[in-house]
Amino acid sequence: MTNEIKKAKPIIVNETNIPRIADAIMEAEGRAATRCISPKDIFDAITKIEKKLEVPKTALEGVSFTVDIHAQNFPRAYKYRAESTQFTLTRQGGKWRVSWIERGYTKTEGHTFECTNMPKETEDAIIKTKRCF
């Protein structure tokens, strides 16, 4: 069971929109009590993405990441499918936007950040920064 919210209306991630982001999270999570997120988790994810890619913010235009901060492996004896709150971040118009939030099956460890869109300009910027030490 998933509760998808406002897929057509992305929310700009900034301090003034924290109440809107929190409302969207609450709507997606419903009565869920485990593996939930907060607006701070979204801000932390943006910081990690920018730090990991190490490219100028202008080169990030059009990049999208699906994030599951609770990605983990479960023992085989665990008989249920665990769910967590996941979201998609997109860099558009010089700003990060949350374009999707929903409850879904928890991804496996190592899949916390999955790039869903990487423009050619961003790839070139990454290659250029990794070549120069």
NORMO-V495196 format. One record per residue. PHI is phi in whole degrees, 0 to 359 (none if undefined). OMEGA is omega in whole degrees, -180 to 180 (NA if undefined). BURIAL is b if it has 16 or more other ideal C-beta (glycine too) atoms within 10 Angstrom, else e. Layout:
BEGIN
phi:PHI omega:OMEGA burial:BURIAL
phi:PHI omega:OMEGA burial:BURIAL
END
This chain:
BEGIN
phi:none omega:179 burial:e
phi:232 omega:176 burial:e
phi:246 omega:-178 burial:e
phi:272 omega:-176 burial:e
phi:232 omega:168 burial:b
phi:34 omega:-179 burial:b
phi:293 omega:-177 burial:e
phi:275 omega:-175 burial:e
phi:241 omega:179 burial:e
phi:295 omega:179 burial:b
phi:253 omega:177 burial:b
phi:292 omega:-179 burial:e
phi:273 omega:173 burial:b
phi:206 omega:-175 burial:e
phi:299 omega:-177 burial:e
phi:288 omega:-178 burial:e
phi:263 omega:-180 burial:b
phi:303 omega:178 burial:b
phi:298 omega:178 burial:e
phi:294 omega:179 burial:e
phi:295 omega:180 burial:b
phi:298 omega:178 burial:e
phi:297 omega:179 burial:e
phi:296 omega:178 burial:b
phi:296 omega:180 burial:b
phi:299 omega:179 burial:e
phi:295 omega:-179 burial:e
phi:289 omega:-176 burial:b
phi:281 omega:-179 burial:b
phi:60 omega:-179 burial:e
phi:261 omega:-179 burial:e
phi:299 omega:-178 burial:e
phi:240 omega:-179 burial:e
phi:238 omega:179 burial:e
phi:49 omega:179 burial:b
phi:260 omega:-180 burial:b
phi:235 omega:176 burial:b
phi:226 omega:176 burial:e
phi:303 omega:179 burial:b
phi:300 omega:178 burial:e
phi:298 omega:179 burial:e
phi:292 omega:177 burial:b
phi:297 omega:178 burial:b
phi:296 omega:179 burial:e
phi:296 omega:178 burial:b
phi:298 omega:179 burial:b
phi:300 omega:-180 burial:e
phi:295 omega:180 burial:e
phi:298 omega:-179 burial:b
phi:297 omega:180 burial:b
phi:292 omega:-178 burial:e
phi:291 omega:-178 burial:e
phi:285 omega:177 burial:b
phi:52 omega:176 burial:e
phi:236 omega:177 burial:b
phi:300 omega:-178 burial:e
phi:299 omega:178 burial:e
phi:293 omega:179 burial:e
phi:279 omega:-178 burial:b
phi:271 omega:-177 burial:b
phi:303 omega:178 burial:e
phi:93 omega:-180 burial:e
phi:287 omega:177 burial:b
phi:230 omega:177 burial:b
phi:229 omega:169 burial:b
phi:263 omega:-172 burial:b
phi:239 omega:172 burial:b
phi:230 omega:-175 burial:b
phi:291 omega:-180 burial:b
phi:257 omega:-180 burial:b
phi:302 omega:-178 burial:b
phi:197 omega:175 burial:b
phi:265 omega:178 burial:e
phi:250 omega:178 burial:e
phi:298 omega:-179 burial:e
phi:297 omega:180 burial:e
phi:288 omega:179 burial:e
phi:289 omega:-169 burial:e
phi:270 omega:-179 burial:e
phi:252 omega:174 burial:e
phi:265 omega:-178 burial:e
phi:287 omega:177 burial:e
phi:244 omega:175 burial:b
phi:217 omega:178 burial:b
phi:274 omega:-178 burial:b
phi:237 omega:-179 burial:b
phi:211 omega:177 burial:b
phi:243 omega:176 burial:b
phi:252 omega:179 burial:b
phi:230 omega:176 burial:b
phi:267 omega:-175 burial:b
phi:214 omega:179 burial:b
phi:64 omega:179 burial:e
phi:78 omega:-179 burial:e
phi:224 omega:173 burial:e
phi:279 omega:180 burial:b
phi:227 omega:172 burial:b
phi:270 omega:-176 burial:b
phi:255 omega:-177 burial:b
phi:196 omega:174 burial:b
phi:220 omega:177 burial:b
phi:199 omega:172 burial:b
phi:272 omega:179 burial:b
phi:208 omega:179 burial:b
phi:299 omega:-179 burial:e
phi:298 omega:180 burial:b
phi:283 omega:-179 burial:b
phi:281 omega:-179 burial:e
phi:305 omega:-178 burial:e
phi:94 omega:180 burial:e
phi:245 omega:179 burial:e
phi:296 omega:179 burial:b
phi:243 omega:177 burial:b
phi:237 omega:180 burial:e
phi:284 omega:-180 burial:e
phi:257 omega:177 burial:e
phi:208 omega:179 burial:e
phi:226 omega:179 burial:e
phi:298 omega:-179 burial:e
phi:302 omega:-179 burial:e
phi:297 omega:179 burial:e
phi:291 omega:177 burial:b
phi:302 omega:180 burial:e
phi:297 omega:179 burial:e
phi:294 omega:179 burial:b
phi:295 omega:180 burial:b
phi:299 omega:-179 burial:e
phi:297 omega:-179 burial:e
phi:289 omega:180 burial:e
phi:283 omega:178 burial:e
phi:286 omega:-177 burial:e
phi:265 omega:180 burial:e
phi:262 omega:NA burial:e
END
